[in-house]
Amino acid sequence: MDGPIPEHPLSDTGSSADHSRDCRDSRELNELVTLLDESNSDCIRVKKLFSYGLGATSGHTQIKAVHKNSFSTCLAKARLQSFKIFSEAIATKSGDRAGAGANVKYAWIGASKDDLFRILNFGFSHCSIPYEMKWYGHGLYLCPQNRLLDAIESSMFDEDGIRHVLLCRVILGKLEVVLPGSGQCHPSSDEFDSGADSLENPRKYIVWSTNMHSHVLPEFVVSFKAPFLNGCLGFQEPVMKPKSPWMPFPALISILAKSLPPSIVVEIEKFHSAYRAKRIARHQLVQHVRQLAGDRLLVSIIKSYRGKEMPNTTGKCH
């Protein structure tokens, strides 16, 4: 592409001191992808996958643009070639030289605009996407085609309220079940290639950190608006949540730091900063903190906090 277009979903229109840097980053990002025309067969196919992944909420989502990875840089071309080589290798390992044994599927990842540039230019190890939460071991977490909502709930909207998700091709090979709390960082044996939280109805694919660059190929970027994520259309949060009133997040983080590993506390602080910067909604912040800290610990802390507070405490986060 020649450069950014005004009001382009991958371009910035802010007026902060960082505007020139943001515009430069947008130009660089647009050099890595190609905007697809609505009549393009790839665009039509990706939109169908997007609608399928959202299910009933697809009618409340407006796709602004679909971009395709142009694989224009030397490193991008190398990663594309590496993906093909590893696909053949996994298929051969499985004994199925026809290619089915590689078990290549499409999967989604929610990403911020900054992460898009880092992923497409440098790879997944340079990004800070929410799926690096280590619940099921150390690796990259992706959502199956029918679990797109899980990916976009963790995406961050930009200044124009536009969110972005990556549609990636993933070499899964033979999957193994990975249980919550696992410290796994590679396949449990040579029999397996990647992991999932369930074999029957997976919500997460886990590509081990050693395979992030070779087994995951980002192909498309879908930019969209989803008002229901901001509560405009009555979107329902998960029903399993603490019933107690909330407490100021700085106080919560301070207490959590005494019970959680530093790496988890850093993740919570990142999400809190994103909320303060209005890049994510409050319900998303709450959801991430619950996932990272666990409801049992949170309820215990909140009950203790309520016992020490005066009756006129508002209970709102700050």
URMONOR-V744449 format. One record per run of one state. SS is the DSSP state (H for helix, E for strand, L for the rest). FROM is the first residue (numbers start at 0). LEN is the number of residues. If there is no record, write none. Layout:
ss->SS from->FROM len->LEN
ss->SS from->FROM len->LEN
This chain:
ss->L from->0 len->18
ss->H from->18 len->12
ss->L from->30 len->2
ss->E from->32 len->3
ss->L from->35 len->5
ss->H from->40 len->20
ss->E from->60 len->9
ss->L from->69 len->4
ss->H from->73 len->20
ss->L from->93 len->6
ss->H from->99 len->3
ss->L from->102 len->1
ss->E from->103 len->8
ss->L from->111 len->1
ss->H from->112 len->10
ss->L from->122 len->1
ss->H from->123 len->3
ss->L from->126 len->9
ss->E from->135 len->1
ss->L from->136 len->2
ss->E from->138 len->6
ss->H from->144 len->8
ss->L from->152 len->10
ss->E from->162 len->9
ss->L from->171 len->3
ss->E from->174 len->3
ss->L from->177 len->4
ss->E from->181 len->1
ss->L from->182 len->11
ss->E from->193 len->3
ss->L from->196 len->8
ss->E from->204 len->4
ss->H from->208 len->7
ss->E from->215 len->11
ss->H from->226 len->4
ss->L from->230 len->18
ss->H from->248 len->8
ss->L from->256 len->5
ss->H from->261 len->15
ss->L from->276 len->5
ss->H from->281 len->12
ss->L from->293 len->1
ss->H from->294 len->14
ss->L from->308 len->10
